[in-house]
Protein backbone atom coordinates (compact mmCIF):
# COMPACT_ATOMS: atom_id res chain seq x y z
CA UNK A 1 0.00 0.00 0.00
CA UNK A 2 1.29 3.45 -0.92
CA UNK A 3 0.72 6.07 1.75
CA UNK A 4 -0.52 9.50 0.65
CA UNK A 5 1.99 12.31 1.28
CA UNK A 6 0.96 14.82 3.96
CA UNK A 7 0.50 17.80 1.68
CA UNK A 8 -1.92 15.91 -0.58
CA UNK A 9 -3.60 14.47 2.51
CA UNK A 10 -4.40 17.98 3.75
CA UNK A 11 -5.40 19.06 0.24
CA UNK A 12 -7.73 16.04 0.11
CA UNK A 13 -9.28 17.30 3.36
CA UNK A 14 -9.69 20.76 1.81
CA UNK A 15 -11.38 19.18 -1.19
CA UNK A 16 -13.78 17.30 1.07
CA UNK A 17 -14.54 20.51 2.99
CA UNK A 18 -15.28 22.23 -0.34
CA UNK A 19 -18.24 19.90 -0.87
CA UNK A 20 -20.16 21.93 1.72
CA UNK A 21 -19.79 25.03 -0.47
CA UNK A 22 -22.87 26.85 -1.69
CA UNK A 23 -21.46 28.79 -4.67
CA UNK A 24 -22.89 27.97 -8.09
CA UNK A 25 -19.58 28.69 -9.85
CA UNK A 26 -16.80 27.15 -7.77
CA UNK A 27 -16.42 25.05 -4.64
CA UNK A 28 -13.39 25.93 -2.55
CA UNK A 29 -12.29 24.36 0.69
CA UNK A 30 -9.54 25.58 3.00
CA UNK A 31 -7.78 23.82 5.86
CA UNK A 32 -5.38 25.54 8.26
CA UNK A 33 -2.76 23.21 9.77
CA UNK A 34 -0.12 23.84 12.43
CA UNK A 35 2.30 21.21 13.76
CA UNK A 36 0.41 18.47 11.87
CA UNK A 37 -2.85 19.36 13.59
CA UNK A 38 -5.92 20.74 11.80
CA UNK A 39 -6.66 24.12 13.33
CA UNK A 40 -9.64 25.18 11.25
CA UNK A 41 -11.59 24.57 8.04
CA UNK A 42 -13.68 26.78 5.80
CA UNK A 43 -15.72 26.62 2.62
CA UNK A 44 -17.44 29.15 0.36
CA UNK A 45 -20.88 30.22 1.53
CA UNK A 46 -23.12 33.15 2.36
CA UNK A 47 -22.85 34.66 5.84
CA UNK A 48 -24.83 32.80 8.51
CA UNK A 49 -28.54 33.49 8.18
CA UNK A 50 -28.39 34.80 4.62
CA UNK A 51 -29.67 32.81 1.66
CA UNK A 52 -27.00 30.94 -0.31
CA UNK A 53 -26.73 31.18 -4.09
CA UNK A 54 -27.65 27.51 -4.42
CA UNK A 55 -30.89 28.31 -2.53
CA UNK A 56 -31.61 31.43 -4.60
CA UNK A 57 -30.79 29.63 -7.84
CA UNK A 58 -28.58 32.40 -9.21
CA UNK A 59 -25.25 34.15 -8.78
CA UNK A 60 -25.39 37.95 -9.05
CA UNK A 61 -21.80 38.12 -10.35
CA UNK A 62 -22.66 35.60 -13.04
CA UNK A 63 -25.88 37.45 -13.87
CA UNK A 64 -23.85 40.65 -14.33
CA UNK A 65 -21.14 38.71 -16.27
CA UNK A 66 -18.40 39.79 -13.88
CA UNK A 67 -15.08 38.12 -14.81
CA UNK A 68 -13.25 35.89 -12.36
CA UNK A 69 -11.08 37.89 -9.96
CA UNK A 70 -13.15 41.08 -10.11
CA UNK A 71 -15.88 42.84 -8.11
CA UNK A 72 -15.97 40.51 -5.11
CA UNK A 73 -17.97 43.09 -3.18
CA UNK A 74 -20.94 41.88 -5.26
CA UNK A 75 -20.51 38.25 -4.17
CA UNK A 76 -22.90 36.89 -1.52
CA UNK A 77 -20.31 34.45 -0.21
CA UNK A 78 -17.49 34.52 2.29
CA UNK A 79 -14.45 32.81 0.77
CA UNK A 80 -13.13 29.51 2.11
CA UNK A 81 -9.86 31.06 3.29
CA UNK A 82 -11.71 33.81 5.15
CA UNK A 83 -14.09 31.33 6.80
CA UNK A 84 -11.17 29.18 7.96
CA UNK A 85 -9.40 32.25 9.38
CA UNK A 86 -12.56 33.50 11.11
CA UNK A 87 -12.91 30.13 12.84
CA UNK A 88 -9.39 30.03 14.32
CA UNK A 89 -7.55 31.98 16.98
CA UNK A 90 -4.54 33.95 15.76
CA UNK A 91 -2.08 32.20 18.06
CA UNK A 92 -3.03 28.88 16.43
CA UNK A 93 -2.49 30.36 12.94
CA UNK A 94 0.94 31.91 13.53
CA UNK A 95 3.47 30.05 11.35
CA UNK A 96 0.79 27.66 10.10
CA UNK A 97 -0.04 26.49 6.58
CA UNK A 98 -3.26 26.93 4.65
CA UNK A 99 -4.30 24.23 2.16
CA UNK A 100 -6.68 25.31 -0.61
CA UNK A 101 -8.55 23.19 -3.13
CA UNK A 102 -11.07 24.42 -5.69
CA UNK A 103 -13.48 22.65 -8.02
CA UNK A 104 -14.85 24.53 -11.04
CA UNK A 105 -18.54 23.66 -11.32
CA UNK A 106 -18.74 25.37 -14.72
CA UNK A 107 -15.89 23.20 -16.07
CA UNK A 108 -17.27 19.68 -15.51
CA UNK A 109 -16.07 19.59 -11.91
CA UNK A 110 -12.39 19.89 -12.81
CA UNK A 111 -9.92 21.58 -10.50
CA UNK A 112 -9.91 25.36 -10.79
CA UNK A 113 -7.16 26.33 -13.22
CA UNK A 114 -4.60 28.73 -11.76
CA UNK A 115 -6.42 28.88 -8.43
CA UNK A 116 -5.13 31.55 -6.09
CA UNK A 117 -6.57 33.51 -3.16
CA UNK A 118 -8.12 36.84 -4.13
CA UNK A 119 -6.42 40.07 -3.03
CA UNK A 120 -8.63 40.40 0.04
CA UNK A 121 -7.99 36.81 1.16
CA UNK A 122 -4.26 37.34 0.64
CA UNK A 123 -4.45 40.27 3.08
CA UNK A 124 -6.32 38.14 5.61
CA UNK A 125 -3.78 35.32 5.26
CA UNK A 126 -0.91 37.77 5.78
CA UNK A 127 -2.49 39.33 8.88
CA UNK A 128 -3.42 35.93 10.33
CA UNK A 129 0.27 35.04 10.47
CA UNK A 130 -0.05 32.07 8.11
CA UNK A 131 3.39 31.21 6.74
CA UNK A 132 2.68 29.19 3.61
CA UNK A 133 -0.18 28.28 1.29
CA UNK A 134 -0.52 25.06 -0.69
CA UNK A 135 -2.87 25.22 -3.68
CA UNK A 136 -4.08 22.10 -5.49
CA UNK A 137 -3.60 22.07 -9.27
CA UNK A 138 -4.82 18.51 -9.81
CA UNK A 139 -5.29 15.34 -7.75
CA UNK A 140 -1.57 14.90 -7.06
CA UNK A 141 0.08 18.23 -7.91
CA UNK A 142 0.11 21.50 -6.05
CA UNK A 143 1.94 24.79 -5.65
CA UNK A 144 3.59 26.03 -2.47
CA UNK A 145 3.51 29.77 -1.91
CA UNK A 146 5.52 31.51 0.78
CA UNK A 147 3.24 34.22 2.19
CA UNK A 148 6.31 36.42 2.55
CA UNK A 149 6.29 36.65 -1.29
CA UNK A 150 2.87 38.36 -1.13
CA UNK A 151 4.26 40.84 1.38
CA UNK A 152 7.33 41.62 -0.72
CA UNK A 153 5.46 41.64 -4.07
CA UNK A 154 2.40 43.74 -3.20
CA UNK A 155 0.05 43.53 -6.20
CA UNK A 156 -2.13 46.29 -4.75
CA UNK A 157 0.61 48.78 -5.68
CA UNK A 158 0.36 47.87 -9.36
CA UNK A 159 -3.41 47.39 -9.61
CA UNK A 160 -3.17 43.71 -10.57
CA UNK A 161 -6.08 41.41 -9.75
CA UNK A 162 -5.77 38.76 -7.07
CA UNK A 163 -5.85 35.83 -9.47
Backbone as numpy.savetxt, mean C-alpha at the origin, in Angstrom:
# Nx Ny Nz CAx CAy CAz Cx Cy Cz
10.42 -30.49 0.67 9.59 -29.31 0.67 10.47 -28.06 0.67
10.13 -27.12 -0.19 10.87 -25.86 -0.25 10.14 -24.83 0.60
10.89 -24.23 1.49 10.31 -23.24 2.42 10.32 -21.87 1.76
9.22 -21.15 1.88 9.07 -19.81 1.32 10.00 -18.85 2.05
10.70 -17.98 1.30 11.58 -17.00 1.95 10.72 -15.99 2.72
11.30 -15.36 3.73 10.55 -14.49 4.63 9.93 -13.28 3.94
10.64 -12.69 3.01 10.09 -11.51 2.35 8.83 -11.88 1.58
8.87 -12.97 0.81 7.67 -13.40 0.09 6.58 -13.89 1.04
6.97 -14.44 2.16 5.99 -14.84 3.18 5.19 -13.62 3.64
5.88 -12.53 3.97 5.18 -11.32 4.42 4.41 -10.67 3.27
4.94 -10.76 2.05 4.19 -10.25 0.91 2.95 -11.10 0.64
3.04 -12.41 0.88 1.86 -13.27 0.78 0.80 -12.85 1.80
1.24 -12.52 3.01 0.30 -12.01 4.03 -0.36 -10.72 3.56
0.44 -9.81 2.99 -0.11 -8.55 2.48 -1.14 -8.82 1.38
-0.85 -9.78 0.54 -1.79 -10.13 -0.52 -3.10 -10.68 0.05
-2.99 -11.50 1.08 -4.20 -12.01 1.74 -4.99 -10.88 2.37
-4.30 -9.96 3.04 -4.95 -8.80 3.65 -5.68 -7.99 2.58
-5.09 -7.88 1.40 -5.70 -7.08 0.32 -7.08 -7.58 -0.07
-7.36 -8.84 0.18 -8.66 -9.41 -0.20 -9.83 -8.81 0.58
-9.54 -8.10 1.65 -10.57 -7.38 2.39 -10.87 -6.01 1.79
-10.06 -5.60 0.80 -10.20 -4.28 0.20 -11.56 -4.06 -0.44
-11.96 -2.80 -0.50 -13.28 -2.46 -1.02 -13.23 -1.54 -2.24
-12.05 -1.34 -2.80 -11.87 -0.52 -4.00 -12.29 -1.33 -5.22
-12.89 -0.67 -6.19 -13.30 -1.34 -7.42 -12.16 -1.44 -8.43
-11.08 -0.67 -8.22 -9.99 -0.62 -9.18 -8.83 -1.53 -8.80
-8.39 -1.40 -7.55 -7.21 -2.16 -7.10 -7.38 -2.59 -5.65
-6.86 -3.77 -5.35 -6.83 -4.26 -3.97 -5.39 -4.24 -3.50
-5.13 -3.42 -2.49 -3.80 -3.38 -1.88 -3.90 -3.87 -0.45
-2.84 -4.56 -0.03 -2.70 -4.95 1.36 -1.31 -4.55 1.83
-1.23 -4.13 3.08 0.05 -3.73 3.67 0.23 -4.44 5.00
1.46 -4.84 5.26 1.80 -5.49 6.53 3.07 -4.81 7.05
3.03 -4.36 8.29 4.21 -3.77 8.93 4.81 -4.83 9.84
6.12 -5.05 9.70 6.82 -6.10 10.44 8.06 -5.50 11.11
8.26 -5.87 12.37 9.47 -5.47 13.09 9.97 -6.67 13.86
11.25 -6.96 13.74 11.88 -8.10 14.42 11.12 -9.40 14.18
10.74 -9.63 12.94 10.00 -10.84 12.54 8.66 -11.00 13.24
8.06 -9.91 13.62 6.74 -9.95 14.26 5.82 -8.97 13.52
4.64 -9.44 13.13 3.67 -8.57 12.47 3.16 -7.55 13.49
3.33 -6.29 13.13 2.93 -5.19 14.00 1.51 -4.73 13.66
1.22 -4.69 12.36 -0.06 -4.13 11.92 -0.33 -4.54 10.48
-1.60 -4.50 10.10 -2.00 -4.74 8.71 -2.98 -3.66 8.29
-3.11 -3.48 6.98 -4.09 -2.53 6.46 -4.47 -2.87 5.04
-5.67 -2.50 4.67 -6.14 -2.69 3.29 -6.88 -1.44 2.87
-7.18 -1.32 1.58 -7.85 -0.16 1.03 -9.33 -0.23 1.35
-9.87 0.85 1.91 -11.29 0.91 2.20 -11.71 2.28 2.69
-12.99 2.56 2.57 -13.54 3.84 3.03 -13.38 3.95 4.55
-13.33 5.18 5.06 -13.26 5.35 6.51 -14.44 4.65 7.20
-14.20 4.20 8.41 -15.24 3.49 9.18 -16.56 4.28 9.17
-17.63 3.57 8.85 -18.95 4.18 8.85 -19.39 4.75 7.52
-18.46 4.98 6.62 -18.81 5.49 5.29 -19.00 4.33 4.33
-19.83 4.54 3.33 -20.08 3.50 2.33 -18.82 3.27 1.49
-18.53 2.00 1.21 -17.41 1.63 0.36 -17.82 1.69 -1.11
-16.85 1.84 -1.98 -17.14 1.87 -3.42 -17.83 0.60 -3.89
-17.42 -0.56 -3.33 -18.07 -1.80 -3.76 -19.54 -1.81 -3.35
-19.90 -1.09 -2.28 -21.31 -1.00 -1.86 -22.07 0.00 -2.71
-21.40 1.09 -3.09 -22.02 2.12 -3.93 -22.14 1.67 -5.38
-21.19 0.81 -5.80 -21.20 0.33 -7.17 -20.48 1.23 -8.15
-19.76 2.23 -7.65 -19.00 3.09 -8.54 -17.81 3.70 -7.80
-16.85 4.14 -8.60 -15.66 4.84 -8.11 -15.70 6.24 -8.70
-15.71 7.27 -7.88 -15.80 8.64 -8.38 -14.59 9.01 -9.24
-13.40 8.51 -8.87 -12.21 8.81 -9.68 -12.32 8.16 -11.06
-12.89 6.96 -11.10 -13.08 6.29 -12.37 -14.14 7.01 -13.20
-15.21 7.42 -12.53 -16.29 8.14 -13.20 -15.77 9.43 -13.85
-14.84 10.09 -13.16 -14.26 11.34 -13.66 -13.05 11.10 -14.55
-12.69 9.81 -14.77 -11.56 9.40 -15.61 -10.24 10.01 -15.12
-10.05 9.98 -13.81 -8.82 10.48 -13.21 -7.74 9.42 -13.38
-6.58 9.78 -13.96 -5.50 8.81 -14.14 -4.92 8.33 -12.81
-4.34 7.15 -12.84 -3.66 6.58 -11.69 -2.59 7.55 -11.20
-2.52 7.72 -9.88 -1.50 8.58 -9.29 -1.90 10.03 -9.15
-3.13 10.37 -9.51 -3.56 11.77 -9.44 -4.86 11.92 -8.67
-5.05 13.08 -8.08 -6.30 13.53 -7.44 -6.83 12.58 -6.37
-5.95 12.13 -5.48 -6.38 11.20 -4.44 -7.34 11.83 -3.44
-7.42 13.14 -3.42 -8.38 13.78 -2.51 -9.82 13.44 -2.90
-10.02 12.97 -4.13 -11.36 12.57 -4.59 -11.72 11.13 -4.18
-10.71 10.36 -3.82 -10.92 8.94 -3.50 -11.64 8.79 -2.16
-12.57 7.86 -2.08 -13.31 7.58 -0.85 -12.47 6.78 0.14
-11.45 6.12 -0.35 -10.72 5.14 0.46 -9.52 5.73 1.20
-9.17 5.01 2.27 -7.90 5.21 2.96 -6.99 4.11 2.41
-5.78 4.48 2.03 -4.87 3.50 1.43 -4.40 2.46 2.45
-3.98 1.31 1.94 -3.55 0.20 2.78 -2.40 0.60 3.70
-1.42 1.33 3.16 -0.28 1.75 3.96 -0.72 2.64 5.11
-1.62 3.58 4.80 -2.12 4.50 5.82 -2.90 3.75 6.89
-3.74 2.80 6.49 -4.51 2.02 7.46 -3.59 1.20 8.37
-2.52 0.64 7.80 -1.58 -0.13 8.63 -0.87 0.80 9.62
-0.49 1.98 9.18 0.19 2.95 10.05 -0.74 3.44 11.15
-1.98 3.73 10.80 -2.97 4.19 11.78 -3.16 3.17 12.90
-3.04 1.90 12.55 -3.33 0.82 13.51 -2.14 0.42 14.37
-1.01 1.10 14.23 0.19 0.72 14.99 0.73 1.90 15.79
1.39 1.61 16.88 2.04 2.67 17.65 3.40 2.98 17.01
3.81 4.23 17.10 5.04 4.64 16.43 6.26 3.87 16.94
6.33 3.60 18.22 7.50 2.89 18.73 7.62 1.50 18.13
6.51 0.89 17.74 6.56 -0.43 17.10 6.94 -0.32 15.62
6.78 0.88 15.03 7.10 1.05 13.61 8.52 1.52 13.37
9.17 2.11 14.38 10.52 2.60 14.20 11.44 1.48 13.73
12.13 1.71 12.62 13.06 0.74 12.02 12.38 -0.54 11.56
11.11 -0.48 11.25 10.38 -1.65 10.77 10.40 -1.70 9.24
9.70 -2.68 8.70 9.55 -2.82 7.25 8.06 -2.89 6.93
7.70 -2.31 5.80 6.32 -2.38 5.32 6.33 -3.23 4.05
5.42 -4.19 3.98 5.29 -5.08 2.83 3.98 -4.72 2.13
4.05 -4.49 0.81 2.90 -4.00 0.06 2.66 -4.87 -1.16
1.42 -5.31 -1.32 1.04 -6.12 -2.47 -0.25 -5.57 -3.04
-0.30 -5.42 -4.36 -1.48 -4.89 -5.02 -1.94 -5.75 -6.17
-3.26 -5.92 -6.27 -3.89 -6.66 -7.35 -4.74 -5.68 -8.16
-4.54 -5.68 -9.48 -5.27 -4.78 -10.37 -6.55 -5.47 -10.83
-7.67 -5.02 -10.32 -8.96 -5.65 -10.65 -9.39 -5.35 -12.08
-8.82 -4.30 -12.67 -9.15 -3.94 -14.06 -8.24 -4.65 -15.06
-7.26 -5.40 -14.56 -6.30 -6.11 -15.40 -6.32 -7.60 -15.07
-7.50 -8.18 -15.06 -7.69 -9.63 -14.84 -7.08 -10.14 -13.54
-7.00 -9.30 -12.53 -6.49 -9.72 -11.24 -4.98 -9.94 -11.21
-4.26 -9.34 -12.15 -2.80 -9.42 -12.14 -2.25 -8.47 -11.09
-0.98 -8.65 -10.77 -0.34 -7.73 -9.83 -0.26 -6.35 -10.46
-0.40 -5.32 -9.63 -0.32 -3.95 -10.12 1.08 -3.72 -10.68
1.13 -3.26 -11.91 2.42 -2.98 -12.55 3.01 -1.70 -11.96
4.28 -1.74 -11.63 4.99 -0.58 -11.09 4.32 0.00 -9.84
3.81 -0.88 -8.99 3.17 -0.42 -7.76 4.16 0.37 -6.92
3.64 1.38 -6.25 4.45 2.24 -5.42 3.50 3.02 -4.52
3.88 3.35 -3.31 3.02 4.20 -2.49 2.86 5.58 -3.14
1.69 6.18 -2.97 1.47 7.53 -3.46 2.31 8.52 -2.63
2.37 9.74 -3.06 3.17 10.76 -2.36 2.74 10.93 -0.91
1.44 10.92 -0.66 0.96 11.09 0.71 1.35 9.89 1.58
1.21 8.68 1.06 1.60 7.50 1.83 3.10 7.47 2.07
3.88 7.95 1.10 5.33 8.03 1.31 5.62 8.93 2.52
4.92 10.04 2.61 5.13 10.96 3.75 4.77 10.28 5.07
3.68 9.54 5.06 3.26 8.83 6.28 4.30 7.78 6.67
4.80 7.05 5.67 5.81 6.01 5.93 7.07 6.64 6.51
7.50 7.76 5.94 8.68 8.46 6.45 8.46 8.87 7.90
7.34 9.52 8.19 7.10 10.02 9.55 6.85 8.90 10.56
6.40 7.75 10.09 6.16 6.62 11.00 7.48 6.00 11.46
8.57 6.30 10.77 9.86 5.73 11.14 10.13 4.38 10.51
9.33 4.02 9.49 9.54 2.76 8.78 10.84 2.89 7.97
11.64 1.85 8.00 12.98 1.90 7.41 13.03 1.43 5.96
12.24 0.41 5.64 12.27 -0.12 4.28 10.88 -0.60 3.86
10.67 -0.60 2.54 9.40 -1.03 1.95 9.71 -2.09 0.91
8.97 -3.18 0.97 9.07 -4.25 -0.02 7.77 -4.24 -0.82
7.89 -4.17 -2.14 6.72 -4.09 -3.01 6.72 -5.28 -3.96
5.64 -6.01 -3.98 5.51 -7.21 -4.82 5.32 -6.81 -6.28
6.13 -7.42 -7.15 5.99 -7.24 -8.60 5.26 -8.42 -9.24
5.51 -9.61 -8.73 4.77 -10.80 -9.14 4.87 -11.80 -7.98
4.40 -13.01 -8.18 4.29 -13.97 -7.08 5.61 -14.22 -6.34
6.73 -14.10 -7.02 8.02 -14.41 -6.39 9.03 -13.27 -6.41
8.71 -12.18 -7.09 9.67 -11.08 -7.24 9.15 -9.80 -6.61
10.06 -9.02 -6.11 9.70 -7.81 -5.38 10.83 -6.80 -5.49
10.52 -5.58 -5.07 11.53 -4.52 -4.98 11.68 -4.12 -3.52
12.90 -3.81 -3.14 13.18 -3.28 -1.80 13.53 -1.81 -1.95
12.85 -0.97 -1.20 13.10 0.46 -1.24 13.54 0.92 0.15
14.66 1.58 0.20 15.11 2.20 1.44 14.35 3.52 1.58
13.62 3.69 2.66 12.83 4.91 2.86 13.72 6.14 2.84
14.95 5.99 3.25 15.90 7.11 3.22 16.01 7.69 1.81
15.85 6.86 0.77 15.88 7.34 -0.62 14.76 8.34 -0.88
13.57 8.12 -0.28 12.46 9.05 -0.46 12.74 10.38 0.26
13.50 10.30 1.33 13.85 11.53 2.05 14.86 12.33 1.22
15.86 11.65 0.71 16.92 12.32 -0.05 16.47 12.76 -1.44
15.54 12.02 -2.06 15.05 12.33 -3.40 13.57 12.72 -3.30
13.33 13.91 -2.83 11.99 14.43 -2.53 11.25 14.82 -3.81
10.35 13.96 -4.28 9.63 14.22 -5.54 8.70 15.42 -5.43
8.35 15.83 -4.22 7.46 16.98 -4.08 8.15 18.28 -4.50
9.47 18.28 -4.57 10.20 19.47 -5.01 10.19 19.62 -6.53
9.95 18.52 -7.24 9.94 18.56 -8.69 8.54 18.46 -9.28
7.54 18.18 -8.46 6.17 18.08 -8.94 5.84 16.74 -9.57
6.69 15.73 -9.36 6.42 14.40 -9.90 5.30 13.74 -9.11
4.57 12.84 -9.76 3.51 12.10 -9.08 4.12 10.99 -8.25
3.34 10.46 -7.31 3.82 9.45 -6.40 4.08 8.09 -7.02
3.55 7.85 -8.19 3.73 6.53 -8.80 4.83 6.56 -9.84
